[in-house]
Amino acid sequence: MSGEEVLSPEKATLLAACKVIGQEYPNINCRSIDLVLPPSQKQNQEKLVTQLLGEIKAQSEDLTIAYRGKHRWVQKFEPMGLEKPEAGTLPLTEEGVYLIIGGLGAIGMSLGLHLAKTVRAKLILIGRSQFPARDDWSQWLATHNAEDRISRKIQKLQAMEAMGAEVMVLSADVADGQQMEEAIAQAEARFGNINGVIHSVMFTGDKALCSIKEITKTDIWQHFQGKVQGTIVLSKVLHNKNLDFCILMSSIASVLGGLGDVAYSAANLFMDVFVHQQNRSNSVPWLSVNWETWEFEKQDQNYEIAAGLAEFAITPEEGIQAFERVLSTQELNQILVSSGDLQTRIDRWVKLKSVKQQNNSQNQVSSTPVTFRKQLETAPVGERQGLLVTHVRAQVAKVLGISPERITLEQKLIDLGLDSLMSIELRNALQLSLG
């Protein structure tokens, strides 16, 4: 790759479908092949067709491929250890002005508390929902439970002020250019020029996780509104602003996908490529950080942690440590924060190696998946339900690696440790055994 290719953030969203289709439908293989169409000479066209046919026929594990002339490129990730930055080396200004979009969310509040503690920042926290005015905070706390979600946010905002920070809470939709222009104008009128921006918006509603089979355009827009349209709007309203940094809080779902995460993964992929595009022509350093899931106390957690990610989730304290490290790295466009070995996770979740190995093993053991089905059909009607329950329990136990006796009909499988990849393995096993 030359590094001078035309970048299309909107096209990058298709990579999410390539990952998630294979995860939700393991019988379908998806690959993204990036091409440069050759000149009209027949010889070059025939060469390209040959390359494509070879790619289609190959039993390749690579999902993201690019052809440039004779060369075939695949996407790889390089592990990189970031040391704890020395004092005074971060691009943070004492009493600097920092805008956090999504600043009233759990992650945004954690970052705000950190900036208040370390540099006594002037903080502009923007959220879509209306929030009690500063003069009404005391009244709210006096009339609501201390564990009320708004009460907890107010307490944290007061803690920021107690650390020496100044806090300004504004309501605006990041996807609405006029609202954002007005919000930034208000902030600059009070605090002056903005030093840095953090875009930490995510959709956390009931259909944040939605399968490909069930997803609608409305569901997709819920994710795209803040992360795609919001990022575009942000680039426009920040144009010609002399910032020290602009950080987009992306997700490791860009790389790993996930069951029900096709829209979320796509939205984050847009952010990732948009940053690469911005840094080609913008003097302000943009950075996309593909975060591991942050896990908060139950009262503060405003989003569900997908099955299979809980074991890798990081605490707010770990997130802040990682934030300082990535903030010290100005020369990169994109950094992934993974608490586990990333290549192992890609092999398991994206290349689905364990699922494919399981399929091969099962196919070798039995090429006739109708044995149990015949047994079920020939059994007396009154015994069929019991046989089916016993069979399903055995398959679940095999996938989980536990004794069937531990599984009851009342238990949620997620409580036994079933993650989203295991659910694929279980579905395959049941399809194979039931025909």
N, C-alpha and C positions, 0 to 999 in steps of 0.2 A: 504494500500500500504506500502511496506517495505522501499521504498526509494532506493532500490538497484536493481530495475529492469533495464534490458538492455534498453537504450534509443535509439530510431531510429528517428532522425530528418526528414529523408526522408519520413517515414511513417506518421509523424505528418501532412504532407501536405494534407492528405486525409480528415482531419477534416474540411478543408475549403470547400470541395465539400459537406460534410454533411450539412453545414450551407447554402451555396449558392444555392444548388439544391432546398431546401425547400423554399427559398426566391423567386427564379425565377419560380419554378413550385410548387405552394402551395398544389397541389393535391398529391404530392409525399412526403412521410415521410422518413427521413434519420436518422440513428443513427450509432454511432461508438461504437462497443463493443470490449473491449480489454480483451483478454483471455490468460491464461497460459495453454497450452495443458497438460492434466493429463497423468500420467503413463498409461501403456497399460491395467491396470486392468479394466475389464468391468464395475464394479460398479462406478468408477470415471468417466468413459466416459458417462455412463447413467445419472449421476448427471449433467454433463455439458450440455448434450442435453436437459435435463429438464429445466435448467436455461435459455438456449437460447430460447426454445419454450415459456417459460413464458415471456421473454423479448419481443419476437415478437408479442405475443398476447396482451400484456399490452398496454393501452392507456396512454403511458408515455410521459411527456414533456421533459425528459432528453435526450440530444443528445450525450453526451460523458459519457460512462459507462465503468467500469472495474470490472471484477470478479476475486476475489482471494479466492479460497476455497469457504467457505459458504458466504463470504462477498461481497456485492455489493457496489461499490464506484461510486460516481458521482462528476463531477467537480463543485467546488464552488469558489467564489472569496470573499476575506475578505477585507472590507474597512479599510483603514489605513491613518491616518492623519500624515503628515510629517511636523514638525515644521521648520521654517526658521533656517538654521544652523548658529551657532555662528561664528564670525570672526576667521579665522585661523584654523577651524576644517575640512575644505574640503581637499581632497587629491590632492591639486593643489600646484605646486612649483613656487615660484617667478622666473620669466624668464625661466620657464620650457619649454620643447620641446613637442609640441602636434601635432599629426597627425590627420587631419580631411579628411576622404575619402568622396567625395561629397562636399568638402569644398567650392566650388563655387556656390552651390545651395543656395536657400533662407535660409534654416535652417542652413546649414553649415556656411554661412556668419554671421548669427546672433550669433552662438556659437563662431566663430572666434573673432568677435567684443567684445564679453563678456570676453573672455580669454585675449584679448589685454588690455582691460580696467582694469581687476582685478589683473592680475599677469604679465603684460607686456611679454606675452608669445612669444616664438619662434614658429611660426606656419608653418606647412607644409600642404598646401591645395591641394588636388589631385582631378582632374576631368578628364573625358574621352576626352572632346573636347579640341582642341588647344586653347591657350589663349595668348594674346599679351605678349611678353617678357617685363621684368621690365623696360628695357631701352626705350621701345616703348610706355609706358603709356602716357607720356606727348604729344607725337605726335598724339596718338589716340584721346585723349581728345580735342586736338586742331582742329581735322578734323571730329569729329562726334558730333551729338547732345548730350547734357548733359543727356537726358532721354533715350538714347540708352542703351540697356540692358548691353552691355559690359562696356559702360562708367560708368554706375551706380556701377558695380562691382569694377571697377578700383578706383572709388571715395571711396568706402568702404575699399578697401585694403589700400589706402593712409591714411584713417582715422585710421586704425589699427596701421600703422607705426607712425602716429602722437601721438598715445597713448603710444608709447615706444616699440611696438612689432616689431619683425623682421618677415618678411613674405616671404615664398618660395612657388611659384606656380608651380606645376608639372602636366604634362599630362600623365595619365596611366589608363589602364583598370583594375579595381580591380579583374576581373575574369581571368586575364592573369598573371600567376605566375612570369614569367620572367620580365614583365614590372614592377610589384610591387617590386620585388627584387631590380631592378635597381633604382627605385624611392626612396626606403628606404635607399639604399646605398648612393645616392646623398644627401639625407637629413641628414644622420648621418655624412657624411663627412664634412658638413657645420656646423651642430648644435651639434653633439655628440649624446649621447643616448637619445632615445625617452622616455618621461615620461608617456604619455597616448595616447590612440587611440579612436577616435569616428568614427564609420562606419555609414554614413548618406547618403546612396545611394538609389535612387528610380527611377523607369522608369516613365517618364512623357509625353510620346509620344501620338499620336492621338488615339491609341488603348489601352491606359492604362486601360480604363474601357471597358470590352468586355463581352458580354453575353455568357453563356455556349453554346448556340445554334450556335454562330458565332465564338467562339474562336478556334485558331489553335495552333499547336505546336510552331510556330514562336512567336505568341503572348505570350504564356506562358514563353518561354525562355527570352523574353524581361524583364520580372520581375525576373526570376530566375538567369539571368546572374549576376546581381549585388548583389542580396540579398542571393542567395543560393551558386552559384559557387564562388562569391566574398567572402562570409564568410568563405568558405572552404579554399580558397587561403590565406585569411588573417590569419587564424589560423596557416598555415604552415610558412608564412614569418615572423610571430611574435614569432615562437617557440624559446624558450630559451631567449627571451627578458625580461628584468626585468622591467615590466611596473607597474604603480600604478593602472591602470584600463584599461579595454577595453569595451566600451559601444556600443551596437548595437541599432540603432534607428529603432525599429520595429513600428508596428501600432496597434491601437485598432481594426483594421479590422481582426486581428487574432481571436478576441473574437466575434465580431459582424457580420463578413462577409460583405455582401452588394451586391446589384444588380450590376452585371458587375465586381465584385471584386474577382472572384474565384481564379485567378492566383496570384493577389496581396496578398490576405489573406493567400494563401498557402505558398508563399515565406516568409512572416513574421512569420508564424507558424514554418517554418524550423529554422529561426533565434532564436526563443524563446527556442525551445527544444535543439538546438545546444549549447546555453549558459549553460543550465542545465548540458549537457554532458561535456562541457569544465571544469566546476567548480568541477567536480568529480576528475579530475586528474591534473589540472593546478593550479599552485601557484598564477598566476595572476588572480585577481577578474574580471570576465566577468559579464556584466549586460545587460539584454534586457529590453528596455523601450518601452511599447506599447503606443505610443503617440496618443493623440487627434490630429485632423487636425490643423495645424498652418495656420492662415490667414494673408497674407501680403498685402502691397499696391499693386495695380493692376500691376504696372510696374515691381515688383519683383516676383509676383506670377508665378511660372513656372509649376504649375499643377492645374487641375480643382478640385474644391471641390465638391464631390458627393452630389446629392440631399439628404436631410435629415441630413447632417452633418454640414451644415453651422451654424445652431443654437448652435452647441456645439463647434465650432472652437475657438481656443485660439489665442490671440495676441502674437507677438514675445516676448513682455515683460513678459507675463504670462508664456510662454514657458521657458524663461530663469530662472524665479523664480522656476518653477518646476524642471528644470535641476539641479539647486543648491541643491534642496531638495533630489532628487534621488541620486545625487552624494555623498551625506552625508551618504547614506545607503549602507554599504559595505557587509552586511551579507546576502542580498537577491539576488536571481538569476534573478528575473523578477518583474517589477513594471508596473502597468497599470495607465495611466494618463487619467482620465475621468472627464469632466467638468459637467456631469450630473450624476444622480443616475444610477450606472452601472447595478444593478439588474433590474431596470425598463426598461432600454434599452435592456437588454437580453430578458426579457419577451416580449417586443414588436417586436424586430428585429429578434431574434433567435428562440424563442419559438412561435412567431407569434400569441400571444394570442388574439390581437385585430382582426386579420384576421379570426381566427377560431371562435371567438365569433360572428363576422359578418356573417360568413357562417351558423352557427347554427341558428342565428336569421332569416336569409333570408329563410332557409329551412323550418323553422316553419311557416313563413308567407305565403310562396308559394312553393308548391312541384311541380308546373307545370310552368316551365320557358318559356313556349311557348305562353303565352297570348299576349305579345307585338309582338312577331314574327308573330302570326296569323293576328293581327291587321295590321301589315306592309304589309303582303302578300295580304290581301284583299283590301287594300287602292288603289285608282287610282295611276297609275304610276307617275303622275306629283306631287303627294303629299308625296310620300315615303321619299324623301330626307329631306323634312321639318320635317316630323315625327321623322326620325332617329336623326336629329340634336337636336331636342327638347328633345328626350329621353336621348341622350348622355349628353347633357348639364345638365339635371336633375340629372343624376347619378354622374357627376363630382361635382356638387354643393353639393350633399348629402355627398360625401366623404370629401370635403373641409370644409363643414359646413358653406357655404355662400349661398347667393341668386343666383338662375340661371340667373337673369338679369345682374349680374356682369360679366358673362362669354360671351366673343365674340369669333368668329371663328379665329380672327387674334391673339389672346393672346396666349402666351406660358403658359402652365399650371404650369410650375415651378415658373413663376413670380407670380402666385396666391397662391403659398405655397405648391404645390404638391411635396411631397418627395417620395423617392423610395418605402417606405412601403405603402404609400397611393396609389401609382400606382398599387401595388398588389391588394389592396382592390378594386380599380376601375376596374381592369381587372376581378376580381372575380364577381363583381356586373354585369358587362356587359355580361360575359359568362352566368351567371344565368338568366338574363332577356332576352337574345337573343337566348338561347338554344344552 
